[in-house]
Amino acid sequence: MNEFNNKNKDELKKLLVEKRKALHDFRFAFAGGKVKNVKEGKNARKDIARVLTAISMQNLKNKAAAVSPATK
């Protein structure tokens, strides 16, 4: 998770697109019987979830930062 916390929102979105493309390619390779490592799909889904979580955490931090000064 630390590797995703250091990236900005644009980098995370690019990474998300790459991970989703990798999962898409895995699914087609799996259907074609060309996959040797079947855990690849599970790892890709987990990576996508990690990236989405990092994006959500950044959004929450930005909202909290925007709200905090106004309440003081």
DRENDREN-43826 format. One record per residue: residue in one letter; residue number from 0; x, y, z negated of N, C-alpha, C, O, CB in turn. Coordinates in Angstrom, 3 decimals, padded with zeros to 6 digits, m for minus. Last residue first. Glycine has a CB too. Layout:
N
PABA, aa, i, n_xx, n_yy, n_zz, ca_xx, ca_yy, ca_zz, c_xx, c_yy, c_zz, o_xx, o_yy, o_zz, cb_xx, cb_yy, cb_zz
PABA, A, NUM, X, Y, Z, X, Y, Z, X, Y, Z, X, Y, Z, X, Y, Z
...
***
This chain:
72
PABA, aa, i, n_xx, n_yy, n_zz, ca_xx, ca_yy, ca_zz, c_xx, c_yy, c_zz, o_xx, o_yy, o_zz, cb_xx, cb_yy, cb_zz
PABA, K, 71, m012.773, 025.994, m011.718, m011.986, 026.619, m012.800, m012.299, 028.070, m012.958, m011.725, 028.736, m013.820, m010.512, 026.459, m012.550
PABA, T, 70, m014.078, 025.111, m009.489, m014.743, 024.927, m010.778, m014.009, 025.595, m011.919, m014.578, 025.750, m013.000, m014.893, 023.468, m011.073
PABA, A, 69, m012.362, 025.546, m007.372, m013.611, 026.307, m007.413, m014.286, 026.195, m008.771, m015.007, 027.111, m009.168, m014.560, 025.828, m006.322
PABA, P, 68, m010.279, 023.695, m007.660, m010.035, 025.116, m007.887, m011.314, 025.942, m008.012, m011.319, 026.955, m008.711, m009.199, 025.665, m006.771
PABA, S, 67, m011.796, 021.154, m007.137, m011.161, 021.497, m008.415, m010.906, 022.989, m008.609, m011.287, 023.523, m009.651, m009.867, 020.767, m008.536
PABA, V, 66, m012.563, 020.891, m004.440, m013.562, 021.149, m005.459, m012.932, 021.668, m006.750, m013.501, 022.551, m007.392, m014.355, 019.889, m005.737
PABA, A, 65, m010.242, 020.336, m003.042, m011.078, 021.447, m002.594, m012.092, 021.854, m003.673, m012.432, 023.030, m003.796, m011.809, 021.068, m001.297
PABA, A, 64, m009.329, 018.076, m004.304, m008.495, 019.279, m004.335, m009.313, 020.512, m003.937, m009.084, 021.605, m004.453, m007.277, 019.116, m003.394
PABA, A, 63, m011.345, 016.304, m003.648, m011.127, 016.638, m005.049, m010.303, 017.918, m005.176, m010.555, 018.742, m006.054, m010.429, 015.477, m005.774
PABA, K, 62, m010.982, 016.134, m000.894, m012.241, 016.653, m001.423, m012.079, 017.087, m002.876, m012.614, 018.118, m003.284, m013.349, 015.597, m001.306
PABA, N, 61, m008.420, 015.010, m000.808, m008.663, 016.312, m000.185, m009.945, 016.938, m000.721, m009.989, 018.142, m000.976, m008.741, 016.172, 001.344
PABA, K, 60, m008.870, 012.569, m002.076, m007.931, 013.517, m002.665, m008.164, 014.921, m002.113, m008.114, 015.902, m002.855, m006.484, 013.076, m002.401
PABA, L, 59, m010.652, 011.398, m000.249, m011.090, 011.679, m001.607, m010.182, 012.698, m002.296, m010.658, 013.581, m003.010, m011.136, 010.394, m002.416
PABA, N, 58, m008.961, 011.147, 001.987, m010.168, 011.969, 002.075, m010.671, 012.352, 000.681, m011.071, 013.494, 000.455, m011.269, 011.223, 002.850
PABA, Q, 57, m007.080, 009.367, 000.964, m006.661, 010.714, 001.350, m007.856, 011.649, 001.445, m007.779, 012.806, 001.033, m005.914, 010.681, 002.684
PABA, M, 56, m008.718, 007.131, 000.621, m008.072, 007.735, m000.542, m007.609, 009.158, m000.232, m007.732, 010.050, m001.071, m006.882, 006.878, m000.997
PABA, S, 55, m009.381, 006.574, 003.288, m010.426, 006.955, 002.330, m009.829, 007.640, 001.108, m010.381, 008.624, 000.616, m011.231, 005.724, 001.897
PABA, I, 54, m006.863, 005.832, 004.261, m007.564, 006.985, 004.841, m008.640, 007.481, 003.869, m008.780, 008.686, 003.660, m008.201, 006.612, 006.218
PABA, A, 53, m006.400, 003.559, 002.708, m005.489, 004.701, 002.600, m006.141, 005.965, 003.150, m005.992, 007.044, 002.577, m004.174, 004.415, 003.346
PABA, T, 52, m008.467, 001.916, 003.649, m008.444, 002.318, 002.250, m007.552, 003.546, 002.057, m007.912, 004.467, 001.324, m007.958, 001.158, 001.368
PABA, L, 51, m007.639, 001.532, 006.281, m008.905, 002.217, 006.022, m008.985, 002.706, 004.578, m009.511, 003.787, 004.314, m010.084, 001.288, 006.328
PABA, V, 50, m005.290, 000.095, 005.770, m005.219, 001.395, 006.438, m006.497, 002.191, 006.180, m006.440, 003.386, 005.893, m004.992, 001.216, 007.957
PABA, R, 49, m006.358, m002.216, 004.583, m005.409, m001.378, 003.846, m005.324, 000.021, 004.447, m005.291, 001.014, 003.720, m004.022, m002.027, 003.836
PABA, A, 48, m007.910, m003.250, 006.657, m008.566, m002.820, 005.419, m007.642, m001.910, 004.608, m008.102, m000.937, 004.011, m008.985, m004.044, 004.575
PABA, I, 47, m005.871, m003.899, 008.438, m006.882, m002.914, 008.828, m007.576, m002.370, 007.582, m007.802, m001.165, 007.469, m007.920, m003.540, 009.802
PABA, D, 46, m004.602, m005.895, 006.958, m003.884, m004.662, 007.281, m004.846, m003.553, 007.670, m004.663, m002.400, 007.279, m002.884, m004.906, 008.410
PABA, K, 45, m006.613, m007.834, 006.953, m006.193, m007.231, 005.689, m005.437, m005.930, 005.925, m005.611, m004.967, 005.178, m005.321, m008.206, 004.897
PABA, R, 44, m006.686, m008.492, 009.668, m007.876, m007.924, 009.021, m007.521, m007.236, 007.704, m008.066, m006.181, 007.382, m008.921, m009.020, 008.771
PABA, A, 43, m004.103, m009.546, 009.926, m004.480, m008.357, 010.691, m005.702, m007.690, 010.070, m005.754, m006.465, 009.957, m004.761, m008.723, 012.162
PABA, N, 42, m004.252, m011.803, 008.320, m003.324, m010.734, 007.967, m003.672, m009.441, 008.689, m003.548, m008.357, 008.118, m001.891, m011.144, 008.293
PABA, K, 41, m006.102, m013.285, 009.781, m006.418, m012.890, 008.406, m005.529, m011.730, 007.970, m005.995, m010.790, 007.327, m006.250, m014.086, 007.443
PABA, G, 40, m004.621, m013.679, 012.129, m005.897, m012.976, 012.160, m006.292, m012.460, 010.791, m006.761, m011.330, 010.656, m006.979, m013.881, 012.695
PABA, E, 39, m002.443, m015.223, 011.255, m002.225, m013.903, 011.848, m003.504, m013.068, 011.834, m003.459, m011.870, 011.554, m001.709, m014.044, 013.282
PABA, K, 38, m002.955, m017.773, 010.621, m003.063, m016.799, 009.532, m002.887, m015.365, 010.036, m003.157, m014.409, 009.309, m002.023, m017.100, 008.451
PABA, V, 37, m002.338, m019.338, 012.771, m003.734, m018.941, 012.625, m003.941, m017.946, 011.493, m005.004, m017.331, 011.409, m004.592, m020.156, 012.393
PABA, N, 36, 000.135, m019.485, 014.921, m000.041, m019.072, 013.529, m001.454, m018.532, 013.349, m001.739, m017.396, 013.730, 001.016, m018.002, 013.120
PABA, K, 35, m000.259, m020.078, 017.603, 000.404, m021.075, 016.756, 000.157, m020.778, 015.282, m000.011, m021.697, 014.480, 001.918, m021.111, 017.042
PABA, V, 34, m002.571, m019.644, 020.195, m002.078, m019.169, 018.892, m001.458, m020.321, 018.116, m002.048, m021.394, 017.987, m003.222, m018.524, 018.070
PABA, K, 33, m003.858, m020.318, 022.493, m002.443, m019.974, 022.610, m001.810, m019.578, 021.281, m000.635, m019.214, 021.243, m002.276, m018.854, 023.594
PABA, G, 32, m006.554, m020.782, 022.925, m005.736, m021.870, 022.405, m004.244, m021.592, 022.447, m003.442, m022.525, 022.439, m006.020, m023.111, 023.165
PABA, G, 31, m008.282, m018.807, 023.568, m007.598, m019.471, 024.673, m006.695, m020.592, 024.227, m006.121, m021.291, 025.063, m006.803, m018.482, 025.443
PABA, A, 30, m008.995, m017.898, 021.104, m010.033, m018.549, 021.911, m009.410, m019.311, 023.073, m009.939, m020.332, 023.511, m011.043, m017.512, 022.439
PABA, F, 29, m006.562, m016.748, 020.408, m007.078, m017.865, 019.625, m008.124, m018.634, 020.429, m008.136, m019.865, 020.433, m007.679, m017.366, 018.297
PABA, A, 28, m006.398, m014.673, 022.218, m005.387, m015.723, 022.266, m005.869, m016.966, 021.520, m005.617, m018.094, 021.945, m004.059, m015.222, 021.670
PABA, F, 27, m008.576, m013.144, 021.341, m008.583, m013.707, 022.692, m007.559, m014.828, 022.830, m007.827, m015.830, 023.492, m008.303, m012.615, 023.725
PABA, R, 26, m007.716, m012.531, 018.742, m008.972, m013.262, 018.946, m009.034, m013.880, 020.333, m009.490, m015.013, 020.490, m010.170, m012.334, 018.739
PABA, F, 25, m005.363, m011.077, 019.230, m005.306, m012.352, 018.519, m006.558, m013.178, 018.791, m006.474, m014.381, 019.041, m005.140, m012.120, 017.011
PABA, D, 24, m006.381, m008.783, 020.433, m005.521, m009.679, 021.206, m005.423, m011.051, 020.560, m005.401, m012.070, 021.251, m004.130, m009.077, 021.359
PABA, H, 23, m007.753, m007.757, 018.188, m008.476, m008.065, 019.430, m007.674, m009.053, 020.277, m008.219, m010.038, 020.777, m008.757, m006.769, 020.238
PABA, L, 22, m005.621, m007.301, 016.460, m006.662, m008.259, 016.088, m007.459, m008.691, 017.316, m007.799, m009.866, 017.458, m007.601, m007.653, 015.030
PABA, A, 21, m004.264, m005.330, 017.924, m003.590, m006.596, 017.617, m004.608, m007.675, 017.242, m004.476, m008.827, 017.655, m002.573, m006.403, 016.471
PABA, K, 20, m006.175, m003.323, 017.871, m005.787, m003.889, 019.163, m005.119, m005.249, 018.948, m005.371, m006.199, 019.690, m004.833, m002.923, 019.926
PABA, R, 19, m006.149, m002.754, 015.149, m007.379, m003.270, 015.750, m007.100, m003.903, 017.104, m007.716, m004.909, 017.456, m008.415, m002.152, 015.896
PABA, K, 18, m003.542, m001.773, 014.926, m003.924, m002.992, 014.195, m005.193, m003.603, 014.780, m005.303, m004.823, 014.895, m004.131, m002.684, 012.699
PABA, E, 17, m003.686, 000.547, 016.531, m002.747, m000.525, 016.856, m003.146, m001.845, 016.195, m003.096, m002.902, 016.823, m001.335, m000.133, 016.426
PABA, V, 16, m005.599, 002.030, 015.125, m005.866, 001.639, 016.515, m004.961, 000.473, 016.918, m005.411, m000.474, 017.564, m005.653, 002.843, 017.474
PABA, L, 15, m004.182, 002.392, 012.741, m005.453, 001.674, 012.733, m005.803, 001.184, 014.138, m006.251, 000.051, 014.311, m006.577, 002.572, 012.186
PABA, L, 14, m002.082, 003.999, 013.587, m001.798, 002.656, 013.081, m003.054, 001.797, 013.072, m002.994, 000.603, 013.364, m001.203, 002.729, 011.672
PABA, K, 13, m003.511, 006.297, 014.177, m002.779, 005.604, 015.251, m002.490, 004.158, 014.842, m002.632, 003.228, 015.635, m001.449, 006.348, 015.583
PABA, K, 12, m004.415, 006.915, 011.598, m005.386, 006.625, 012.650, m004.735, 005.900, 013.824, m005.332, 004.993, 014.403, m006.045, 007.915, 013.134
PABA, L, 11, m001.987, 007.401, 010.311, m002.829, 006.287, 009.870, m003.857, 005.915, 010.936, m004.135, 004.736, 011.151, m003.539, 006.643, 008.557
PABA, E, 10, m001.156, 009.690, 011.638, m000.349, 008.470, 011.739, m001.162, 007.247, 011.341, m001.044, 006.186, 011.955, 000.902, 008.577, 010.859
PABA, D, 9, m003.173, 011.451, 010.799, m003.021, 011.130, 012.216, m002.213, 009.852, 012.425, m002.544, 009.033, 013.282, m002.354, 012.288, 012.946
PABA, K, 8, m002.749, 011.598, 007.990, m003.996, 011.050, 008.518, m003.879, 010.646, 009.993, m004.423, 009.617, 010.396, m005.115, 012.065, 008.351
PABA, N, 7, 000.624, 010.544, 007.118, m000.485, 011.500, 007.191, m001.664, 010.862, 007.919, m001.579, 009.731, 008.399, m000.045, 012.808, 007.909
PABA, K, 6, 002.108, 008.234, 004.798, 001.774, 008.665, 006.157, 000.623, 009.669, 006.123, m000.225, 009.646, 005.231, 001.403, 007.449, 007.041
PABA, N, 5, 002.493, 007.206, 002.324, 003.446, 008.211, 002.764, 003.115, 008.782, 004.144, 003.776, 009.713, 004.603, 004.828, 007.622, 002.780
PABA, N, 4, 000.681, 005.170, 001.989, 000.465, 006.405, 001.244, 001.363, 007.537, 001.727, 001.025, 008.709, 001.555, 000.696, 006.165, m000.228
PABA, F, 3, 001.608, 002.975, 003.330, 000.541, 003.744, 003.957, 000.315, 005.080, 003.257, m000.189, 006.022, 003.869, m000.744, 002.940, 003.963
PABA, E, 2, 003.489, 001.882, 001.668, 003.915, 002.261, 003.008, 002.856, 003.112, 003.712, 003.190, 003.892, 004.604, 004.220, 001.015, 003.834
PABA, N, 1, 002.044, 001.175, m000.573, 002.921, 002.332, m000.633, 003.352, 002.800, 000.748, 003.556, 003.994, 000.965, 004.133, 002.015, m001.464
PABA, M, 0, 000.823, m001.183, 000.000, 000.000, 000.000, 000.000, 000.869, 001.249, 000.000, 000.458, 002.283, 000.528, m000.937, m000.004, m001.197
***
